[in-house]
Amino acid sequence: MDEQRVRERGPAQWWRYGPPWWHRADHGGTEPSRSRLPWRSTVVLTVLVLVGSNFAAHQQPHREHLDMQARLLLLATCVLLLWRHRHPVPVAFGTAGLALVYLAAGYPYGPIFAAVAVACFSAIVAGHRRAAWAAVGMLWAGHLLISLWLYRLLPPPDDGGANLGLEMIIATWVLIIVSVAELARVRREQWARERADRAQAARRRADEERLRIARELHDVLAHSISVINVQAGMGLALLDSDPEQARAALTTIKAASKEALGEVRQVLDTLRAPGDAPRTPAPGLGRLPELVEQAASAGLTVTVAGEPPRLPPGADLAAFRIVQEALTNVVRHSGSRHARVLLEPGGGELRLRIDDDGPATGADAGGSGNGLAGMRERAAALGGTIEAGPRADGGFRVLAVLPVDDREDR
């Protein structure tokens, strides 16, 4: 912030942030930020120290009179506090050293100790515990040395030695101040950990949501595009020899692409504003006949054994996507034109088994890594398991076990 802008903002800005030359070197004239010097609190503390020292001088006439040198020491001690956030260790030792010089010169006891307390408090809160304790210990040990042994050699000339009881009282106050600072430091670190935990939890939820959306898009597009690919190949092969079959293939492509667009739109609806409900229900095992029909249009005959049970929405969607991905893998990676789907509900779980007779037609037999990984993630999210691999007779099997809460089925 330059001088012109400070003048435009008025005296309130001087009071809050200080004159412009305090910040120009560090911030290049930018807007005030948290890294500004603590101008207001330092001004208040300086006034209290200077005024309080005058009152203390009247109450302690046996001490040295507050002359210009004493006031400069008080002022320098307080001015150091402007940098207590940026350089807490030098400020803690600097204020303690100036306070020790002030006391060694015989000036009256007073609120100069408040400046030292504020400096050490800031150092402890910033994490420099040993430095703060060392600064306080240096001040207390120096004062003990002056008041018990060196008082005859230092002003004022008629000063007497202090007793140990008074020194213990001073030590008690020092311990109280440092303990409060330690408590503030611990609480501040706890708040920082809580903020970091909340930020990490938010990032984890965002990652899980992105993974869920990516998994949905993969399952929707892989199945529909596989059907479209098979039908497109069939249509091209029959375009000249059997136009009616080619027309039927194009009709299937149109229906499959329309279905894929609808499901993609449903997935993308979840990216709308929080709190909005999906416009259409999520697919479930109730749409299993549609999967069988789509697979038939791709040349795959699917036999379904067992009745689809009533499931909670999450389990219903996972079961549907697992069957969809397994049938997609049969279309893409198996030479078999027949698949079997077995539904076995009971005992608090649903067993899904999808078999084909093989043989495999390519390096990705049984499915791509993404498809199988997506099925395992869906099952694991519900506390279930997925087993996928070749059968002993040469086919391929996908076996999913999904836990089901019977109370939700009623």
Order of alpha helices (4+ residues) and beta strands (2+ residues): alpha-alpha-alpha-alpha-alpha-alpha-alpha-alpha-alpha-alpha-alpha-beta-alpha-beta-beta-alpha-beta-beta-alpha
